[in-house]
Amino acid sequence: MNVIYLLIPLGIALLVLSVLGFFWAVRSGQFDDLDSPGVQILLDDDRAPPPAPPDAHDA
């Protein structure tokens, strides 16, 4: 029963930190554009691939 005196304040502190983190994310623009990151993977990449490193077994 004594553990409840620890768990209730710990739960309230976790709730407050979670709400503060959510409001920080909203104010800093984390949720402004939810569609572009999911579509960017579908866009073609026009850059040339990097050159392959020389094979160490050829020397």
C-alpha positions in Angstrom: 0.0 0.0 0.0 2.9 2.4 0.6 4.0 2.0 -3.1 0.9 4.0 -4.1 2.4 7.1 -2.5 5.2 6.7 -5.0 3.2 5.7 -8.1 0.6 8.4 -8.0 3.1 11.3 -8.1 5.2 9.5 -10.6 2.2 9.0 -12.8 1.2 12.6 -12.6 4.8 13.7 -13.3 4.8 11.4 -16.4 1.5 12.8 -17.6 2.7 16.4 -17.2 5.9 15.7 -19.1 3.9 14.0 -21.9 1.5 16.9 -22.2 4.4 19.4 -22.2 6.2 17.4 -24.9 3.1 17.3 -27.0 2.6 21.1 -26.8 6.3 21.7 -27.5 6.0 19.5 -30.7 2.9 21.3 -31.8 4.5 24.8 -31.3 7.7 23.9 -33.0 5.9 22.7 -36.2 6.4 18.9 -35.9 2.9 18.3 -37.2 2.7 21.0 -39.9 3.3 18.7 -42.9 2.2 15.1 -42.5 1.8 14.2 -46.2 5.1 15.1 -47.8 7.4 12.6 -46.0 5.2 9.7 -47.1 5.3 10.8 -50.7 9.0 11.8 -50.9 10.0 8.1 -51.1 8.0 7.8 -54.3 9.8 10.7 -56.1 12.6 9.9 -58.5 16.1 10.8 -57.5 17.9 12.5 -60.4 21.4 12.3 -58.9 23.9 9.8 -60.2 24.8 7.0 -57.8 28.1 7.4 -56.0 31.1 5.6 -57.6 31.8 2.1 -56.3 34.8 1.8 -54.0 37.7 0.0 -55.4 37.7 -3.7 -54.6 40.4 -4.6 -52.1 40.9 -8.1 -53.7 42.1 -6.6 -57.0 45.4 -5.4 -55.6 
